[in-house]
Amino acid sequence: MIGFAGLTPAVAVSANGENLGGFQSFRYRRGPIELIGLLHTLSSSVPAGTSLRVREAGRAHTYNVLSGADEGFGNEVSFIAPDRGRPALFARVPYAVEALEIVCPESANPGDVIYYTVTLHATDKTAGDHVFNVRVTDPEGREVDLLSRNMLSTEGRFEGALPFAYNAAPGAWSIEVRDVISGKRARHTIALQ
């Protein structure tokens, strides 16, 4: 119906050079970061597992957010059709994410609040506002839900605080940070005395 009306979809999904229906598309932008979401509709005739392509007008570095795959720089993304009712999500940025870095004290005492900085290193350009998943684990390797969260960075930089309770277990505590877009990770261990 859209093609008959002479309209083009916001995001064209194709296989073997032929544009397909069966996907709802969503676009979100924050600064230089663009997210493209595709929902494989329940009424779609495209079988799950089909090799598909999305072609965009401009060139950018693309990440498959759900699979963690780095799709490289270009204007075309290849992906496998998810099951009906399931999404595909891509992030397009004008740079490649090279690494995450955590700067943090090496040790602390119970009752201390330590401050740390996470920096996303990108090629050639200042990074956009990425979401970082921050995960804190205790010396037994258990995630501490109260201290773990998703945080929004400003231009790829985030400053956080880690408060240790007076009765916190001594040993090796760790902060692991994952960039939600690229899947890049960094980990830092703190010796609690």
C-alpha positions, 0 to 999 in steps of 0.5 A: 500500500505504501509503495502504491501511494508512491511513499517510501518507508522510513527504513527499507528492509530488503532481501536479494535487492527486493524491498520487503514489508513485515517490519515496523521501524522506529528512529531515535536520535540524541546528538550524533547517535541514531538508533534504528529499531525494527520490529518483525511484525506478527503478520510478516511473511518473512521467515525468521532466519532470512538474511536481510539488509537495511540501506541508509542514505549516509555512511556511519559506523553501525553496531547491532545493539542486541547481538553486540556485533560491530557492523563496521563503517558504511551505509548498509547493514546485514542482519538475520530476521528475528522471530516474528514479534521480536526486534532488531536494534542498530546504533549508527554513530560517526565514529568507532568505539575503541575502548572504555577506561575506568579510573578509580582508586585501587583500595578503600576502607569500609565506610569510604565513598570512592569516586571513579570516572569512565571514559569512552574512547572513540576514533576521530571525534568526540563521543556522543551521550552513551548509556553505560551499564554499571555492574558492581560485584562483591568479593563472592562475585555476587552482583550488588543490585543497590550499586548497579545501574544504567547511567547516561554519559555526557560526551562519552564520560561519566563520573560515579560514586561507590559508597561502601557500607561500614559492614561491607565484606573485605576483599576484591570488589569490582566495577564492570562497565559495558557500553550499551551501544558497542558492547565494549567493556572495562573492569576495575578491581578495588581491594576493600581492607 
